[in-house]
Amino acid sequence: MSQDHLIDGPDDAALRLLLAHGAGAPMDSDFMNAIAQGVASFGIQVIRFEFPYMQRRRTEGVQAPPNKEGILLDAWREVIKKYRKQGPFAIGGKSLGGRMASLIADEVKPQTLVCLGYPFHPPGKPEKLRTAHLDKLKTPTLIVQGTRDTLGNQEEVADYQLSKAIEITWLEDGDHSFKPRKKSGFTEEGHWQIAATVVAGRLLRGLKGKK
């Protein structure tokens, strides 16, 4: 672990995944730990970082809201600039982190974009879609989404106009953090493991395609 980043996986990895957190939880939340460690177990180095507002929460204990979009995107650009010289890289994140990554993906040209619980719309506002740029996205993209995510469930997303570069893996009965109801027979930890495995598989497939 460095002062600003959490790093899982080998330093000599053939590929790095730069991973950002969601709006409400830090880079070392249970969700982020499970995904990062799961992906790293496949030999991919996963580098987590925090946006300025989350860093402030950590260092000052101030419950600051997310920074404005421009600040979040600049934070992404700084992390990419630091690590891209080390070789092939992918970008992505949980909810807000993944959405911000999607806004600059075609600009920074990662191997792959990964969105874990993409917030297709704000809670309770399905008419306010955050999909305009997803129609034109060129970067190969994997979205992992719970079928009953309140920010874009399977039924809603089926009607969206999305780029052919985007593939979606659905986690049965999962919510925005992939947590299923007990009656479903699935578990949150199980869904996290599936998500990490699917992400790693997609990244390794993309790496092989580059050779």
DOKOLSE-675380 format. One record per atom (N, C-alpha, C, O, CB): residue in one letter; x, y, z. Coordinates in steps of 0.2 Angstrom, whole numbers, plus 5000, padded with zeros to 4 digits. Glycine has a CB too. Layout:
REM residues N
AXYZ ...
//
This chain:
REM residues 211
M500449945000 M500050005000 M500450065000 M500950075004 M499550005006 S500350114996 S500650174996 S500250225000 S499650205002 S500750204988 Q500450285000 Q500050335004 Q499350345001 Q498850355005 Q500450405005 D499350354995 D498750374992 D498350314988 D497750324986 D498850424987 H498750254987 H498450204983 H498450134987 H498850134991 H498750194976 L498050094985 L498050024987 L498249984981 L497949984976 L497350004991 I498749934982 I498949894976 I498949824978 I499249804983 I499649914974 D498549784974 D498549714975 D498749684968 D498749704963 D497749684976 G499149624969 G499349594963 G500149604962 G500349654965 G498949604957 P500449564957 P501149574956 P501349634952 P500949664948 P501349514952 D501949654954 D502249714951 D502449704944 D502449754940 D502849744955 D502549644942 D502749624935 D502149604931 D502249564926 D503249574935 A501549614933 A500949594930 A500949624923 A501249674921 A500349624933 A500649584918 A500649604911 A500049664910 A500049694905 A500449544907 L499649674915 L499049714914 L498949744921 L498949714926 L498449684911 R498749814921 R498549844927 R497749864927 R497649894921 R498949904929 L497349864932 L496749884932 L496749944937 L496849934943 L496149834934 L496550004935 L496550064939 L495750064941 L495350074937 L496750124936 L495650064948 L494950054950 L494750114955 L495150124960 L494949984954 A494250144954 A493950194958 A493350174962 A492950134960 A493850264954 H493250204968 H492750184972 H492050224970 H492050264966 H492850204979 G491550204974 G490850234972 G490750294976 G491250324980 G490350184974 A490150324976 A490050394979 A490150394987 A490350444990 A489450424977 G489850334990 G489850344997 G490350305001 G490350305007 G489150314999 A490750254998 A491150215002 A491850224999 A491950234993 A490950145001 P492350215003 P493050225001 P493350164997 P493050114996 P493550235007 M494050174996 M494350124991 M494450054995 M494550004992 M494950154989 D494450055002 D494549995005 D493849975009 D493849935014 D495050005011 S493249985005 S492649955008 S492649875006 S493049855003 S492049985004 D492249845009 D492149775008 D492049755001 D492449704999 D491549745013 F491649794998 F491549784990 F492249784987 F492349744983 F491049834988 M492549844988 M493149854984 M493749804986 M494049784981 M493449934985 N493749784992 N494249734994 N494149674990 N494649644988 N494249725002 A493549654990 A493349584987 A493449584980 A493749544977 A492649574988 I493349644976 I493449644969 I494149654967 I494449614963 I493049704966 A494549694971 A495249704970 A495649644971 A496049624967 A495549764974 Q495549604977 Q495849544978 Q495649494974 Q496049444972 Q495749524986 G495049484972 G494849434967 G495149444960 G495349394958 G494049434967 V495149504958 V495449514951 V496249504951 V496449474947 V495349584948 A496549524957 A497249514958 A497449444958 A498049424956 A497449554964 S496949404960 S497149324961 S497249294954 S497549244954 S496549294965 F497049334949 F497149304942 F497849334939 F497949324933 F496549324937 G498249364943 G498849394941 G498849464938 G499349484935 G499149344935 I498349494939 I498249564936 I498349614942 I498149594948 I497549574934 Q498749664941 Q498849714947 Q498249764947 Q498049794942 Q499549744946 V497949764953 V497449814954 V497649874958 V497849864964 V496849774957 I497549934955 I497749994959 I497150034961 I496850054956 I498250034955 R497050044967 R496450084969 R496650154972 R497250164974 R496050044975 F496250204970 F496350264973 F495750304975 F495150274974 F496750314967 E495850354978 E495250394980 E495150464978 E495650494976 E495250404988 F494550484976 F494450554974 F494650604980 F494650584985 F493750564971 P494750664978 P494950714983 P494450724989 P494650724995 P494950784980 Y493750714988 Y493250724993 Y493350664998 Y493250675004 Y492550724990 M493450604995 M493550544999 M494150545003 M494250525009 M493450484995 Q494750575000 Q495350585004 Q495250625010 Q495550615015 Q495850614999 R494850685009 R494650725014 R494350695020 R494450705026 R494350785011 R493850655018 R493450615023 R493950575027 R493850565033 R492950565020 R494450545024 R494950495027 R495350535032 R495550515037 R495250455022 T495650595029 T496150625033 T495850675038 T496150695043 T496650665028 E495250705036 E495050765041 E494350745044 E494150775049 E494850825037 G494050685042 G493450665045 G492850705043 G492350705046 G493550665053 V492950745038 V492450785035 V491950745030 V492250715025 V492750845032 Q491350745031 Q490850705027 Q490750755021 Q490150775019 Q490250685030 A491250765017 A491150805011 A490750765005 A490950705004 A491850835008 P490350805001 P490050764996 P490550754990 P491050784990 P489450814993 P490350714985 P490750704979 P490950774976 P490550824976 P490450664974 N491550774973 N491850834970 N491450844963 N491050804961 N492550834968 K491450904961 K491150914954 K491450874949 K492050854950 K491150994952 E491150864943 E491350814938 E492050834936 E492450784935 E490850814933 G492150894935 G492850914932 G493450894936 G493950864934 G492850984931 I493350894943 I493850874948 I493950804948 I494450774948 I493650904955 L493350764948 L493350694947 L493750664941 L494150624942 L492650664948 L493650694936 L493950674929 L494650694929 L495050654927 L493550714923 D494850754932 D495550764933 D495950724937 D496550704936 D495650844935 A495650694943 A495950644947 A496050584943 A496550554944 A495450634953 W495550564939 W495650504935 W496250514930 W496650464930 W495050494931 R496250574927 R496850584922 R497550584926 R498050554923 R496750654919 E497550604932 E498250604935 E498450534937 E499050514936 E498150644942 V497950494939 V498150424941 V498350384934 V498850344934 V497550384944 I497950394929 I498150364922 I498850384920 I499250344918 I497650384917 K498950454921 K499650474919 K500150444923 K500750434920 K499650554919 K500050434929 K500550404933 K500750324931 K501350304932 K500350404940 Y500250294929 Y500350214929 Y500350194921 Y500550134920 Y499750184932 R500150234917 R500050204910 R500750194907 R500750144902 R499750254905 K501250224909 K501950204906 K502150144908 K502650114906 K502450264909 Q501850104913 Q502050044915 Q501849984911 Q501949924912 Q501850034923 G501350004906 G501149954901 G500449954901 G500049994903 G501349884904 P500149894898 P499449894896 P499049904903 P499149884908 P499249824893 F498449944902 F498049964908 F497349964906 F497149974900 F498250024911 A496949954911 A496149954910 A495950004916 A496350014921 A495849884911 I495350034915 I495150074920 I494350064922 I494050024918 I495150154918 G494150084928 G493450064930 G493350084937 G493750114940 G493349994928 G492750064939 G492650074946 G491950054948 G491550034944 G492750144948 K491750064954 K491150054957 K490650114956 K490850174958 K491150044965 S490150104953 S489650164952 S489950224950 S490150234944 S489250174959 L489950274954 L490250344952 L490950334949 L491050364944 L490250394958 G491350294952 G492050284949 G492050264942 G492450284938 G492450244954 G491550214941 G491550184934 G491250234929 G491450234923 G491150124934 R490750274932 R490450324927 R490950374925 R490950394919 R489850354930 M491350394930 M491850444928 M492350414923 M492550454918 M492150474934 A492550354924 A492950324920 A492750314913 A493050324908 A493150254922 S492050304912 S491750294906 S491750364902 S491750364896 S491050274907 L491750424905 L491750484902 L492350504899 L492350544894 L491550534907 I492950474901 I493550484898 I493950424895 I494450434892 I494050514903 A493550374894 A493850314892 A494050324884 A494650304883 A493350254892 D493650344880 D493850354873 D494450404873 D494850404868 D493250374869 E494550454877 E495050504877 E495750464879 E496250484876 E494850554882 V495750424885 V496350404887 V496550334884 V497150314885 V496350394895 K496050304881 K496150244877 K496450184882 K497050164880 K496650254872 P496150164887 P496350104890 P496150034886 P495850044881 P495950094897 Q496449984888 Q496249924885 Q495549904885 Q495249884881 Q496749864887 T495249914892 T494649894893 T494349944898 T494749974902 T494549824896 L493649954898 L493349994903 L492849944907 L492549904904 L492950054900 V492949954914 V492549904918 V492049944923 V492349994927 V492949854922 C491449934923 C490949974927 C490549924931 C490249884929 C490450014923 L490649934938 L490349884943 L489749924946 L489849964950 L490849864948 G489149904943 G488549934946 G488550004943 G488550054946 G488549944953 Y488450014936 Y488350074933 Y487750114935 Y487250084934 Y488450064925 P487850174937 P487250214939 P486850244933 P487050304931 P487450274944 F486450204929 F486150234923 F485750294924 F485650334920 F485750174920 H485450294930 H485050354932 H485050364940 H485250314943 H484350354930 P484950424942 P484950434950 P484350394953 P483850374950 P484850514951 P484450384959 P483950344963 P483250374962 P483150434964 P484150334970 G482750334960 G482050364960 G481950404954 G481350434953 G481850394966 K482450414949 K482350464944 K482550424937 K483050444934 K482750524945 P482150374935 P482350344929 P482350384923 P482550364918 P481850284928 E481950444923 E481950484917 E482550524916 E482750544910 E481350534918 K483050524921 K483650564920 K484250524919 K484650504923 K483750604927 L484250504913 L484750454911 L485450474910 L485550534908 L484550424904 R485950434912 R486650454911 R486950404906 R487450374907 R487050444918 T486650404900 T486850354895 T487050394888 T487250354884 T486250314894 A486950454888 A487050484881 A487750464878 A487850454872 A487050564882 H488250464882 H488950454880 H489050374878 H489450354875 H489450474884 L488650334882 L488750264881 L488450244874 L488650184872 L488350234886 D488150284871 D487850264864 D488450264859 D488450224854 D487350304862 K488950304860 K489450314855 K490150294858 K490650294855 K489550394854 L490150254864 L490750234867 L491150184862 L490850134859 L490650204873 K491750194861 K492150144857 K492650104861 K492750044858 K492650194852 T492750114867 T493150074871 T492850014873 T492250014875 T493350114878 P493149954872 P492849894874 P492649894882 P493049914886 P493349834873 T492049884883 T491749894890 T491349834893 T491049804889 T491349954890 L491549824899 L491149774903 L490749804908 L491049844913 L491649714906 I490149794909 I489749824914 I489449764918 I489149714915 I489149864912 V489549754925 V489349704929 V488749734933 V488849784937 V489849674933 Q488149714932 Q487549744935 Q487049694939 Q486949644936 Q487149784930 G486849714945 G486349674948 G485649674944 G485449734942 G486249694955 T485249624943 T484649624940 T484149674943 T483649694939 T484349554939 R484149684949 R483749734952 R484049794955 R483849824960 R483349694958 D484549814952 D484949874953 D484449934953 D484149944947 D485549884949 T484349974958 T483850034958 T484050084954 T483750134953 T483650054965 L484750084951 L484950134947 L485050114940 L485350144936 L485650164950 G484650064938 G484650034932 G484649954932 G485149924932 G485350054928 N483949934932 N483849864933 N483849834926 N483949864921 N483249844936 Q483849764925 Q483849724919 Q483349744914 Q483449754908 Q483849654920 E482749754917 E482149774912 E482249844909 E482149854903 E481449774916 E482449894914 E482549964911 E483149964906 E483049994901 E482750004917 V483749934908 V484249934903 V484149904896 V484449924891 V484849904907 A483749854896 A483549824890 A483349874884 A483349864878 A483049774891 D483049934887 D482749984882 D483250034881 D483050084876 D482150014885 Y483850034883 Y484350094882 Y484650084876 Y484850024874 Y484850094888 Q484850134873 Q485350134867 Q486050134869 Q486350184871 Q485150194862 L486350074869 L487050074871 L487550054865 L487250014860 L487150024877 S488150074865 S488650054860 S488749974860 S488649944865 S489250084862 K488849954854 K489049884853 K489649864856 K489849804857 K489049864846 A490049914859 A490749894862 A490549874869 A491049854873 A491149964862 I489949884872 I489749864879 I489449794879 I488949784876 I489249924881 E489749764884 E489449694886 E489249704893 E489549734897 E489849634884 I488649664895 I488449674902 I488349604904 I488049554901 I487749704902 T488649594910 T488549534914 T488049544920 T488149594924 T489249504917 W487449504920 W486949514925 W487049464931 W487149404930 W486249504922 L487049494937 L487049454943 L486349444946 L486049494948 L487549484948 E486149384946 E485449374948 E485249404954 E485549384960 E485249294947 D484649444955 D484349464961 D484849514964 D484649534970 D484249414965 G485349534961 G485849584965 G485649654965 G485249674960 G486549584961 D485749694970 D485649764970 D486249804968 D486649774964 D485449784977 H486249864969 H486749914967 H487449884969 H487949904966 H486649984969 S487549854975 S488149824977 S488149754976 S488549714979 S488249844984 F487749724972 F487649654970 F487349614976 F487449554975 F488349634968 K487149644981 K486849604986 K486149574984 K485649614983 K486749644993 P486049504985 P485449474983 P484949464989 P485249474995 P485549414980 R484349454988 R483949444994 R484049364996 R484249324992 R483149454992 K483949355003 K484149285005 K483749235002 K483949175000 K483949285013 K483049255000 K482649204997 K482849184990 K482649134987 K481949224997 S483349224987 S483549204980 S484049144980 S484149114975 S483949264978 G484349134986 G484849074986 G485549094984 G486049054985 G484649024981 F485649164982 F486349184981 F486549224987 F486149234992 F486249234975 T487249244987 T487549284992 T487849344990 T488049344984 T487949234997 E487949394994 E488349454992 E489049434990 E489349454985 E488249504997 E489349394995 E490049374993 E490149334987 E490649334984 E490349335000 G489649294986 G489649244980 G489649294974 G489949274969 G489149194980 H489249344974 H489149384968 H489749424967 H489949434961 H488549434969 W490149444973 W490749484972 W491249434969 W491649464964 W490949504979 Q491249374971 Q491749324968 Q491649314960 Q492049314956 Q491749264971 I490949314958 I490849304951 I491049364947 I491349364942 I490049294950 A490849424950 A491049484947 A491849494946 A492049514940 A490849544951 A492249474951 A492949474950 A493149434945 A493649444941 A493249464957 T492849374945 T493049324940 T492949344933 T493349334928 T492749254941 V492349374932 V492149394925 V492549454923 V492749454917 V491349414925 V492649494928 V493149554926 V493849534924 V494049554919 V493149604932 A494149484928 A494749464926 A494749424919 A495249434915 A495049414932 G494249384918 G494249354912 G494149394906 G494549384901 G493649304912 R493749454907 R493749504901 R494349534900 R494549554894 R493149554903 L494749554905 L495349594905 L495849544901 L496249574897 L495649614912 L495949484903 L496449444901 L496249424893 L496749414889 L496449374904 R495649424892 R495449414885 R495649474880 R495849464875 R494649404884 G495549534883 G495749594880 G496449594879 G496749614874 G495449654883 L496849574884 L497549574883 L497849524878 L498249544874 L497849554890 K497549464878 K497749424873 K497549444866 K497949434861 K497349354874 G497049484865 G496849514859 G497349564856 G497349574850 G496149534859 K497649594861 K498149644859 K498749624856 K499149654853 K498249694865 K498949554858 K499549524856 K499549504849 K500149484846 K499749464860 
//
